[in-house]
Amino acid sequence: MLKIQGKIKQRQKNMEKQNIKSQKQVLRSLEELKNSDLVNLFEVKISLRNQKIGVFIINKLVSYLQQCKNVKVISLDLAHNQIELQAAIYLASSLKQLTNLTSFSLDISENNLKSDGLCFILDSLCQSNLEKLKLKLNNTCIEDQVVPVITQLFNQKLKKLQIDLGRNKINGQGICDLVSAFQICVNLEELSLVLDLDFRGDLIAKTLGLEIKKLENLKKMQLSLCRFSLDGSFIKDLNPIFEQKTQLKQFEINLKTNYLKDEQVIGFFKQLELCKNLESLSINVGYNRLKGNTVECIGSILTQLYHLNYLSLNFDENQINGECVKSFATSLLQCKQILFISLVLPVKQIDLEQAEYLKLKLKKLPKLVQLNYEVEDYDPCY
């Protein structure tokens, strides 16, 4: 017992030493900011990620930020810390004085911020006419009441919007309200939306499809809809997101762990043919119930995307039929412009001969610069 207690005390001392060392490093970083010409700074980027900071350090940061009267671009990475309500109030007090902001980026993931804390921070920005807004709010214990505070920052000048609401307590109606407010952002060119929220996606998929359809100026779209539904019934309602997207250059979608079946997603992916100018495509359908038909479908679609140069496909933990490999390879060989391919396939459904065949075929692409090729173990009991 004495030995165990001794080890625990020693571990606590080591942790205290690490915390003190970390705090000193943070203070040194803030001193560098302090020694800058704060009044004339155009851009401020601060990363205090995973430093166990709380009220004390935030108060120091605030004292410097509020001197940056002419700053237009702020990027704060405060993820994985101990930021709660009081620290949020301090931070809000400084941001409120920065009335010239055009770009605001905040990563405050993995903090016990809660709704009130986030509302204080975002309310302080309501006078800003932002062109770029990035909010990473993953696992911050926020609820529906933050949605109207987020949407009050939407405006017609906004061109780039990134929001990560994963692992929070926002319900389907809250997400619908958020998505419905996209119509304000008529000039939006880049949209990134992470909604990994563990509820049935059919509650919001229809709204998501209809509202994104209206964003005709989108050049880049990134959607993460993991764990959205037990049966994948939501997917058909997303079809409209590809309509009127002639300017779309980059599309990324993460549909991991939705138990999707071939018949549910084939119609969705066929809509990609509407995006004739697509240059970059990333699809993650890992941990679903897909077989060979979806792979063949995506292969045939790729032949219609004449400008495609970047391709990332993840079929990990699916029941992909190895027989589809040859037709898939044949389709890919028609994509003459491709420079980069990343491909993940489940190993137990595809034998080594088929895998090697696909790999050799892909290497024949005339402009291919990089090929990342993985064949993963398949576990039917996921």
Number of C-alpha atoms within 10 A of each C-alpha: 6 7 8 9 10 11 12 12 12 12 12 12 12 12 12 12 12 13 15 12 13 17 16 12 14 19 15 12 14 17 14 9 17 16 9 12 10 19 14 12 15 15 15 16 11 15 14 20 17 14 20 18 21 18 18 10 18 19 18 16 21 17 15 18 23 18 18 23 19 17 22 19 18 19 17 17 17 25 24 20 19 18 25 18 20 16 21 23 20 20 24 21 17 21 22 18 18 21 17 17 23 17 20 19 18 19 21 24 25 20 21 18 24 21 19 16 22 24 22 21 23 20 16 19 22 17 15 19 18 24 21 20 21 18 20 22 25 23 20 26 19 23 16 18 14 20 21 14 20 20 18 15 18 23 20 15 16 22 20 20 22 17 19 21 23 22 19 20 18 20 16 18 13 18 19 18 16 19 21 16 17 21 17 16 20 18 18 24 19 20 22 19 20 21 23 22 20 18 17 19 26 19 17 22 24 19 19 23 20 18 18 23 19 18 24 19 18 25 19 20 21 18 18 19 22 24 20 27 20 15 16 22 19 21 24 17 18 20 21 19 22 23 18 17 24 16 16 23 19 20 22 18 19 19 23 23 21 26 21 24 18 16 12 18 21 18 15 17 17 16 16 22 16 16 20 17 18 25 19 20 22 17 20 21 23 24 24 23 20 24 19 18 17 21 21 21 20 19 22 19 17 23 18 18 22 16 18 23 19 19 19 17 19 21 25 25 27 29 22 24 16 20 14 19 20 16 15 19 18 17 19 21 19 17 21 17 18 23 17 17 19 15 18 18 24 23 21 19 21 20 13 13 10 15 18 12 13 19 17 11 14 17 14 11 17 13 14 17 11 13 16 11 15 16 19 17 14 18 14 11 5 9
